[in-house]
Structures are given as structure tokens and as C-alpha cells.
Amino acid sequence: MNLKDTKYNKYALCREMLETAEVVANYDIEVVSKYITPLFGNNIFLTGEGSSRILPAKHALYNLQKQGTDLAVFTEGGTQALEYNLKDSVVFGMSNSGKTKELIRLFSVLKKQGNKNLFGITANRNTPLEDLTADTHVLTCGKENAVAATKSVVEQSLFYDALFAKYSSKTMGNLSEAGKAVQAALEMNIDSKIIETITNAGTIYFAGRNDGVAEELTLKTNEITHKKSDFLEGTYGVHGIEEVMDKNDVVIIINPFKDEEEKFKECLIDGVGLNIIAISSRDTIFPTIKIPEVGYFQNYVELAAGWNILVETGIALGINLDKAERARKVGNEFIG
């Protein structure tokens, strides 16, 4: 992806993706300071819809479990959360528009129940969400014009990174280096044979850890390439779904489990006849898109490489990357 080329720079999506590198490099971790005190001694619930929950919440939970924490942190969408007892929990709700119906409905119920620990993260001021919260943080990444959310998703996720790192007095890593790695993953050349394979695929599957990356790329595949896609969590890809896969499908594995590579090959390449492509900082037994290694922030580099693939695929398919036939910028808007 190169903004000097009109093939890319005519799309807001490409510009916004590349702005993500600066969002990461310049993120101000101090913005979370006022949200630390409510965390002590409470259950924490992270909610939102679509991209405002998939990467931010699941990336946060993955890192918390990996590092170890004394916090009890959970996530679910707003509608199912109505069935949960959250009146005494600290609840963070993310919505770029600040008017996502499911979130507004949940926060309205919780506020009536007397919950005083409702916090919002949004990209806009003076929203219905802000009216329902004890405090709402407004993102600084700027407006997105493409239907697919990109830079805002990463800033949302960085908010949780900073929040939980500050709570536990842990160091996240070098944001400047992470920003450079994100940019490198966005600007790297993808082998044309890989793009041709994905372009011709019937269904594009993403496999990998339940850390938000593969699942978020699944959603972005629908929005950007208009192709069918599915998320195969962990090793789900070798536990029965091969029965309905086709040799024209493709599986993109994010950071494959090394011990499971041969099993994926046996079930999906040898058994189904489809193609597997990996995104990883190390060599794998599959055709691999190699990305830089930046430790704590690796998920963002993996995401950026996936975006790069999807942009190249969308362009190869002749799709307007900024628009969709049916998808909307605000999935389910609250009308007050």
C-alpha cells in the first residue's frame, strides 16, 4: 500500500489505515489515569458492538490472561449483557458514533439500576452515550470516512492497553517502534500469487488465537472485499469444519501455533486441497507474510498486515474500498 500511487491514495480507507501508524506511535497513555481508581475491587465489563468490541475487548482479555491479573474482566455485546447482573460492575462501553442502539439501551438500564461506574469511549462529543456515563473519553484519531473502521479500532484498543497496564504498573512496550512496525506491515509488498489465490477464493477463513485479530479481519473481509468470510478460533479449523470446506477456499492463519501447523496441513491442504497462508513474524510451513516482531503490540502489526492483504484483494476485485452495498458506518443507530 503506497499513498504515492493513485491506486491507493484515492481511497479514504487506505489513508486512514496508514494514519494508524501515527495513532500508535503518538498515543498518550496518560488519558486513562482518571479511570484507574474505579477498577480496584470491582468486576470489569467491556462492551460494544462489532469492531468496537472484537479487537479492543478480546485483545485486552488475551493480554491480561497472558500476563496474569487480579482483575475479573469480561466482555459481551450489549443485548446479551442485558441478561447479566452488572449493576455493581464497572462497565466500559465503546461506540465511535456514541449512539449505537445496543449500547445506549444497556447503559440506560444500568443507569436506572443505580450503576455509577459507567464509562464511554467514543469518537464524537455531545452524544447520547456521554449523557449516560460518569465520564466519556473522546478519541483523538479523527473522523473516518470509509465504511470500515480502522484507525479508531486501534485507538480504542490502545485505551484498554494503557488502562490495564497503568492499573498493574506494567510497561507495555515502545509505542514508537510499534508504530514503525505497523507502517511497515501496511506498506510491505504482498506476493501477487497470494493476492490472486485470495481473490479467487470462494470463502476466506481466518484462523488464530481468540485475541480479536483474526475475528476483526473476518469482519473487515466482508466490508472491504465483499467476500464471504468466517473466523476459526484456535484449532477449530481442524475439528470438523473441513467437512464443508472447498478446495477453492483459503485459510489465513494469524501467528500459527507451531505445534498445530502439521495438523492444519494434513486436514486442510492434504485433506481438502485448499490453500493456507500465514501472517507471522517467523517462518512457517505455509506461504508466509513475514512481519516485524514488537512484543506487546504484535496484535496491531498482525492486524495491519491483514488490512494490507484485504486492500490488495479489494482493488484486484475492482471494489470501491470506501463504500459497501449494504453495510453502514453505524450498524444499529439509536434514534432518541
KAURMO-V843302 format. One record per residue. SS is DSSP state (~ for helix, > for strand, _ for the rest). D_FIRST is the distance of its C-alpha to the first C-alpha in Angstrom with 1 decimal. Layout:
ss=SS d_first=D_FIRST
ss=SS d_first=D_FIRST
//
This chain:
ss=_ d_first=0.0
ss=_ d_first=3.8
ss=_ d_first=6.7
ss=_ d_first=9.0
ss=_ d_first=8.3
ss=~ d_first=10.4
ss=~ d_first=8.9
ss=~ d_first=6.5
ss=~ d_first=8.9
ss=_ d_first=11.8
ss=_ d_first=11.1
ss=~ d_first=12.6
ss=~ d_first=11.0
ss=~ d_first=7.4
ss=~ d_first=9.6
ss=~ d_first=11.8
ss=~ d_first=9.6
ss=~ d_first=8.6
ss=~ d_first=12.3
ss=~ d_first=13.3
ss=~ d_first=13.2
ss=~ d_first=15.8
ss=~ d_first=17.7
ss=~ d_first=18.2
ss=~ d_first=19.1
ss=_ d_first=21.5
ss=_ d_first=23.1
ss=_ d_first=26.8
ss=~ d_first=28.7
ss=~ d_first=31.9
ss=~ d_first=31.2
ss=~ d_first=32.5
ss=~ d_first=35.9
ss=~ d_first=38.0
ss=~ d_first=37.0
ss=_ d_first=38.3
ss=~ d_first=42.0
ss=~ d_first=42.0
ss=~ d_first=40.4
ss=_ d_first=43.5
ss=_ d_first=45.8
ss=_ d_first=43.9
ss=> d_first=41.9
ss=> d_first=38.3
ss=> d_first=36.6
ss=> d_first=32.9
ss=> d_first=32.2
ss=> d_first=29.9
ss=_ d_first=28.4
ss=~ d_first=25.2
ss=~ d_first=22.2
ss=~ d_first=24.6
ss=_ d_first=26.5
ss=~ d_first=24.6
ss=~ d_first=22.4
ss=~ d_first=24.5
ss=~ d_first=27.8
ss=~ d_first=27.2
ss=~ d_first=25.2
ss=~ d_first=28.1
ss=~ d_first=30.7
ss=~ d_first=29.2
ss=~ d_first=29.1
ss=~ d_first=32.6
ss=~ d_first=34.0
ss=~ d_first=32.5
ss=~ d_first=33.9
ss=_ d_first=37.1
ss=_ d_first=38.3
ss=_ d_first=41.5
ss=_ d_first=39.8
ss=> d_first=40.0
ss=> d_first=36.7
ss=> d_first=36.0
ss=> d_first=33.6
ss=_ d_first=34.0
ss=_ d_first=33.2
ss=~ d_first=35.4
ss=~ d_first=37.6
ss=~ d_first=38.6
ss=~ d_first=39.1
ss=_ d_first=41.9
ss=_ d_first=43.9
ss=_ d_first=43.6
ss=_ d_first=45.9
ss=_ d_first=43.7
ss=_ d_first=46.2
ss=_ d_first=46.5
ss=_ d_first=42.9
ss=> d_first=40.3
ss=> d_first=37.6
ss=> d_first=34.1
ss=> d_first=32.5
ss=> d_first=28.9
ss=_ d_first=28.0
ss=_ d_first=25.4
ss=_ d_first=27.7
ss=_ d_first=30.8
ss=_ d_first=32.5
ss=> d_first=31.6
ss=~ d_first=34.8
ss=~ d_first=35.1
ss=~ d_first=34.7
ss=~ d_first=37.0
ss=~ d_first=39.6
ss=~ d_first=39.5
ss=~ d_first=39.8
ss=~ d_first=42.6
ss=~ d_first=44.5
ss=~ d_first=44.0
ss=~ d_first=45.1
ss=~ d_first=48.2
ss=_ d_first=48.9
ss=_ d_first=49.0
ss=_ d_first=45.8
ss=_ d_first=45.2
ss=_ d_first=42.1
ss=> d_first=39.4
ss=> d_first=36.2
ss=> d_first=33.2
ss=> d_first=29.6
ss=> d_first=28.0
ss=_ d_first=25.7
ss=_ d_first=28.7
ss=_ d_first=32.1
ss=_ d_first=35.4
ss=_ d_first=34.6
ss=~ d_first=36.9
ss=~ d_first=35.5
ss=~ d_first=36.5
ss=~ d_first=40.0
ss=~ d_first=40.4
ss=_ d_first=39.3
ss=_ d_first=41.0
ss=> d_first=37.8
ss=> d_first=34.3
ss=> d_first=31.3
ss=> d_first=28.9
ss=_ d_first=25.2
ss=_ d_first=23.8
ss=_ d_first=20.1
ss=_ d_first=20.8
ss=_ d_first=20.7
ss=_ d_first=18.1
ss=_ d_first=18.1
ss=_ d_first=16.1
ss=_ d_first=18.5
ss=_ d_first=16.6
ss=_ d_first=17.3
ss=_ d_first=14.7
ss=~ d_first=15.4
ss=~ d_first=19.1
ss=~ d_first=19.4
ss=~ d_first=18.4
ss=~ d_first=20.9
ss=~ d_first=23.5
ss=~ d_first=23.2
ss=~ d_first=23.5
ss=~ d_first=26.7
ss=~ d_first=28.2
ss=~ d_first=27.1
ss=~ d_first=28.9
ss=~ d_first=31.8
ss=~ d_first=32.8
ss=~ d_first=32.2
ss=~ d_first=34.4
ss=~ d_first=37.0
ss=~ d_first=37.3
ss=_ d_first=37.0
ss=_ d_first=34.2
ss=_ d_first=31.4
ss=_ d_first=27.9
ss=_ d_first=26.1
ss=_ d_first=24.2
ss=~ d_first=21.8
ss=~ d_first=20.5
ss=~ d_first=19.6
ss=~ d_first=18.1
ss=~ d_first=15.8
ss=~ d_first=14.6
ss=~ d_first=14.1
ss=~ d_first=12.1
ss=~ d_first=9.7
ss=~ d_first=9.8
ss=~ d_first=9.2
ss=~ d_first=6.1
ss=~ d_first=4.7
ss=_ d_first=7.0
ss=_ d_first=7.3
ss=_ d_first=9.1
ss=_ d_first=12.4
ss=~ d_first=12.9
ss=~ d_first=16.3
ss=~ d_first=15.1
ss=~ d_first=13.0
ss=~ d_first=16.2
ss=~ d_first=18.4
ss=~ d_first=16.8
ss=~ d_first=16.7
ss=_ d_first=20.4
ss=_ d_first=21.4
ss=_ d_first=24.2
ss=> d_first=23.5
ss=> d_first=20.6
ss=> d_first=22.3
ss=> d_first=21.1
ss=> d_first=23.6
ss=> d_first=24.2
ss=_ d_first=26.0
ss=_ d_first=27.1
ss=_ d_first=25.1
ss=_ d_first=23.0
ss=~ d_first=19.7
ss=~ d_first=20.2
ss=~ d_first=22.2
ss=~ d_first=19.6
ss=~ d_first=17.0
ss=~ d_first=19.8
ss=~ d_first=20.1
ss=~ d_first=16.5
ss=~ d_first=16.6
ss=~ d_first=19.5
ss=~ d_first=18.0
ss=~ d_first=14.6
ss=~ d_first=15.6
ss=_ d_first=19.3
ss=_ d_first=20.3
ss=> d_first=23.0
ss=> d_first=22.3
ss=> d_first=24.5
ss=> d_first=24.7
ss=> d_first=26.9
ss=> d_first=28.1
ss=_ d_first=29.1
ss=_ d_first=30.8
ss=~ d_first=31.5
ss=~ d_first=29.7
ss=~ d_first=32.7
ss=_ d_first=35.4
ss=_ d_first=36.1
ss=~ d_first=33.1
ss=~ d_first=32.8
ss=~ d_first=35.8
ss=~ d_first=33.8
ss=_ d_first=30.6
ss=_ d_first=29.9
ss=_ d_first=28.7
ss=_ d_first=26.0
ss=_ d_first=24.5
ss=> d_first=21.9
ss=> d_first=22.0
ss=> d_first=19.2
ss=> d_first=21.0
ss=> d_first=19.7
ss=_ d_first=21.6
ss=_ d_first=24.4
ss=_ d_first=28.0
ss=~ d_first=29.0
ss=~ d_first=32.5
ss=~ d_first=31.2
ss=~ d_first=28.9
ss=~ d_first=31.8
ss=~ d_first=33.0
ss=~ d_first=29.7
ss=~ d_first=29.8
ss=~ d_first=33.5
ss=~ d_first=33.2
ss=~ d_first=29.9
ss=~ d_first=29.2
ss=~ d_first=32.9
ss=_ d_first=34.3
ss=_ d_first=32.0
ss=_ d_first=30.1
ss=_ d_first=26.7
ss=> d_first=23.5
ss=> d_first=22.4
ss=> d_first=19.0
ss=> d_first=18.9
ss=> d_first=16.5
ss=> d_first=18.6
ss=_ d_first=19.2
ss=_ d_first=22.0
ss=_ d_first=22.7
ss=_ d_first=24.0
ss=_ d_first=25.9
ss=_ d_first=23.0
ss=> d_first=19.8
ss=> d_first=17.9
ss=> d_first=14.4
ss=> d_first=15.6
ss=_ d_first=14.6
ss=_ d_first=16.5
ss=_ d_first=19.8
ss=_ d_first=20.8
ss=~ d_first=23.8
ss=~ d_first=24.6
ss=~ d_first=21.0
ss=~ d_first=19.7
ss=~ d_first=19.2
ss=~ d_first=16.5
ss=~ d_first=14.5
ss=~ d_first=15.2
ss=~ d_first=14.2
ss=~ d_first=10.8
ss=~ d_first=10.3
ss=~ d_first=11.8
ss=~ d_first=9.7
ss=~ d_first=6.6
ss=~ d_first=9.3
ss=~ d_first=10.6
ss=~ d_first=7.8
ss=~ d_first=7.8
ss=~ d_first=11.5
ss=~ d_first=12.1
ss=~ d_first=10.7
ss=~ d_first=12.8
ss=_ d_first=15.7
ss=_ d_first=15.6
ss=_ d_first=15.6
ss=_ d_first=15.4
ss=_ d_first=13.0
ss=_ d_first=15.1
ss=_ d_first=18.4
ss=_ d_first=20.4
ss=_ d_first=23.7
ss=_ d_first=25.7
ss=_ d_first=23.8
ss=_ d_first=24.5
ss=_ d_first=23.1
ss=_ d_first=26.5
ss=_ d_first=27.5
ss=_ d_first=31.3
ss=> d_first=32.4
ss=_ d_first=35.6
ss=_ d_first=37.9
ss=_ d_first=40.6
//
